[in-house]
């Protein structure tokens, strides 16, 4: 299993944080263009799932899977959106996303009075704690080229 990258968006669709671990292919777009494309796709998929679901979509959109990767999605009650791209065999990613939110985002962003919650996250301790949590997770495996 491997983790490719993470996006964190605020409720307005602004990219707060991006990091990659084992991403082998680049898009050729700027980070901003890629983030807008990702957020637009998430908005469309969420809307589609909510409209077409034959039952009440309690959790709504959680992930989608292709033949090459799986995109995992976690949204908080405040509209914060976490997107983690992994390989197709990754298990327990929902729990990892909840840990990222509870143990890293809340602890090192929300509880930090010096950080503005609507601005991109530049905190070095946040970056280090997120990296450590992801790398310690059974979901993470460094891919050797």
N, C-alpha and C positions, 0 to 999 in steps of 0.2 A: 504494500500500500504506500501511497505517497500523497503529500499535500503539495499542490502547485502554487496557489496564491490565495490572498484574502483581500476583500474590499469591505470597507465600512462606510455606509452612507448615512447622512442624517435624514430627518423626515422630509426635507425639501429636495432630496436627491443630490445634495452636495457630497462629494467624496471627502471623507474625513481622514481616511487612512488606506494605504495600499502597501502590500508587501508580497514578495514572491520568494518561494523556497526552491522548488524543483520544476520550474517552468522552462521547458525546453524550446518552445516556439514563440517568437514574438509576433505581434500583429502588424507592425509597421505604422501604427497610429501613435499619436501622442498619448500620454497617460490621460489627459483630460478628454480627448475624443473617445478613448476606450471606455472610460468611466461613464460618459454620457450614453454610449451605446449599451453598456451593461445595465444601467439604471432604466433606460427605456425598455429594454427587453424584460426586465423584472416587472415593471409596471404593466406591460402587456400580458405577460404570463399570469400575473396575479388576477388581473381583470378577467382573463379568459377562464381561469379555474373557478373563480367566484360565479361567473355567469353560466357556465356549462355543466357544473357539477350536478349529478343527479341526486345527491344528498347534501345536507348542510355541511359545507366545508369548514368544520370546526377549526382546524389548524391552517386551512387554506393551502397555499403552495409551500412545499417543504424542500423539494429537490427536483431536478430533472437529470436524466442519464442519457448519454450518447454512447457510441461505440468506443470513444476515446477517453472520456472523462465524465465526472458527475459534478454538477453544480448544486451545492447545498445552501439553503436559505433559512435564515432565522431573523424574525422581526420582533422587536420589543413592543410593549404597549405604548411607548412614547414615539414609535415610528422609526427607531434606529434600525438599520438593516445591515446584517452581516452576511456576506457571501463567501463561501469557501469552496474552491475548486480542488477536487481530488481525483485520483484514478477511479476506475469503475468498481474496484473491489473494496473500497474503504467502508468500514463499519463503525458505528458509534459516533458519527460526525455530528449529529444533532446535540449529543451530550457535550462534545468538544466545543461547539458554538455557544452553548449555554455557559460553560466554564469560562470561555473567553469573555463573555459579557459580564458574568458575576465576579470572577476572580481577577480579571485584568482591567476591563473597561470601567466598571464601577469603582474599583479600588484606586486606580491610577489616573483616571480622567474625571469621573463625576466627583470624587472626594477631594480633588485637587483644586483649591480655590484660585490658583493662578491660571488655570486653563479655561478658555472660553469654549463651551460645548458646541458652538456652531462653527468653530474654526478648525482647520486641519490639525491633526494630532502630531505635535513635534516632540513630545516628551520622550526623552531617552529611556527613562525607567519603564514607561509603557511599552516601548519597542522591545526592550530587553525581556520583560516579563512575558509578553506575548510570544516572542521567539522561543523562550524557554518552555512555556506551556505547550506550544505546538510540537516542539521537538521531543518532549517527554511523552507525548501522546502515542498510543499504539497505532493511531491513524498515520503518523509520520514515519516515513522511511526515506532516507536519502537515496536517491537514484544515482548509481554509478554509471557514467557514460561509457 
